Amino acid sequence: MSEGAVIAPVRKLVHVRAPIDHAFDVFTRGLTRWWPHTYGVGRKPIEKVLLEPKLGGRWLEIAEDGTATTVATITLWEPPHRFVMLWQIDAQWKPNAAMRSEVDVQFVVEGADVTRVELLHHKFETMGSEAGASMRRDVEGGWPGLLQRFVAEAERSPTSS
């Protein structure tokens, strides 16, 4: 871990026209449907992207050759309200189990069929100041488009997933 100043977190918020259970399910169990298979850190081409839905579960990329690459590990699992992952990617976008930035995703009911999804990606300073600042810049620009893909999939797909 690096000593020094805290690097500002990245906070993103979207609203999904779907019940909370469905929104959580599409984000977690439906990851391969909305995460672009070109956004990978493992071997290419990517066949699927999945999240093992449990405490200690992993965010995995599965390449067409069957190679599995761990992207993150779940450290808190509270369906359908919240999950937290250790993001195990370094500043060069390579898998690295020593990396410890965190992605905290919360789902909040805002109406019968509306869910607010709040994403907090933080603890970049655990990567060191330069690498952490680089990762922060990258995810600040990346999460908005990814979350819009999630919203589109959650609103498109039937609520009986």
N, C-alpha and C positions, 0 to 999 in steps of 0.2 A: 504494500500500500504506500501511496505517496503522501508525504506531508505537504501542507500548503492550503491554499484557499479552496473553498468549495466551488465547484463548477455549477452554474445555474442549471436546474432541471429543465427538461422539455415537458411541457404540459399540453395535451391536446384533448379536445372535447368534441364529440359528435352526438347527434340525436338520431335514433333509429325508430322508424315507424314499425315497431314489432314489440311483442311482450318480452319481458326480461329473460324468461327461460329460453326463448327462441334466440334472442340476441346473444346470450352467453354461449348457447350451443353452436351457433354459426361461427362465432369468434374462435372457439376452442376445438370442437369436434369437426367443424367444417372448414378448417384452416386451408386445406388443399384447394378448396373451391374459390378462395378469394386472394390468397397470397400468390403473387406472380412467380412462376417457376423460373424466371430469369433472374430473380433476386436471391441468388444462392451463395453460400460460402463453401459448399462442399463440391463434390464431383458433379460434372455436367454430362449430359442433360439430366435435369431433375424430373423424376416421375411423379412424386407427391411430397407434400409438406404436411406433417401432422404433429399434433400435440397430444401426448399421453395424458388423459384427463384424471390426474391424481397427484397428491402430494409426492414430490420426488420424481414426477413424470418429466419427460424431456420434450422439447421442441426439436423435431427431427426433420432433416431433409433426406429423402430416399432417392438416390440416383437411379437411372435406368439399369445400371449394372448391379443394383442391389446394395450398394454402399450406403450406410447410414452415417450422417454427420449430425452431431449434437450442436444445436444453436443456443439452447437455454435449458435451465432446469427449474422446475416449479418448486418454490419454497413456501408458498401459502396457497391453499386450495379451498375456496368457500363458495361453491356453486349455489345459486346463479349470480352471486353478488360481487365476487372479487377473486382474482388470482394474482400472484406475484412470481416473477421469474428472475433468476440470475441470467443476464445476457452474456454469454460466454464467447464473445467475438472481440477480436482485437481491432486496433485502429486501421489495420490493413485489410480488414474484413476477412480474417482467417479465424477458424475455430480455435479457441484457446480456453481450456478449462480453468485457468488461473484468473480470467477476467471476471469482474464482479459488479458491473453496472447492473441496475435493476430496472425491470419493467413491471409496473404496478397498474393493473387494469381493473376498474370498478364499474359496476353496472347498477344504475339507480332507476327505479320506476318513476316515471313522470306522468303517467296516465295509463289507462287501460291497455293501450297498444303503443305506448311510446317509452323508450328506454334511453336514458342518458348514459353514454359510455365515456369515462374519463381515463385517459392514459397518462401516466407519469413515468418518464424514463429519466433516471437520476443515478447518483453516485458515480458519475464519470471520473471524479478525482481518484477513485480506486485504481484507475488505469495509468495514473501519472498525469501531470499537468498538460503536456503537449498532446499525448495520445487521447486523453479524456476530452480535451477541447476539440480535437479532430472528430472524434466519435459524436460529440454533441452536435457539431455543425451538420454532420451527415444525417443524423436521425431527426434533427429539427426540420430538415428539408424532405426527409423520406416518409415520416409517419403520416402527414396529412393526406397524401395520395393513397397510401395503403389503407388508411381508415375509411376513405371514401369508397374504395373497392369493397371493404367489409360491409359498409352501410348498403351499398347497391346489392350485394349478395343477400344480406339479411332481409331486405325489403322485397327482393325478387323471389326468394325461395319460400315454399309453403311453411307456415308456422307449425306444422306437424312433423318437424325434422327428426 
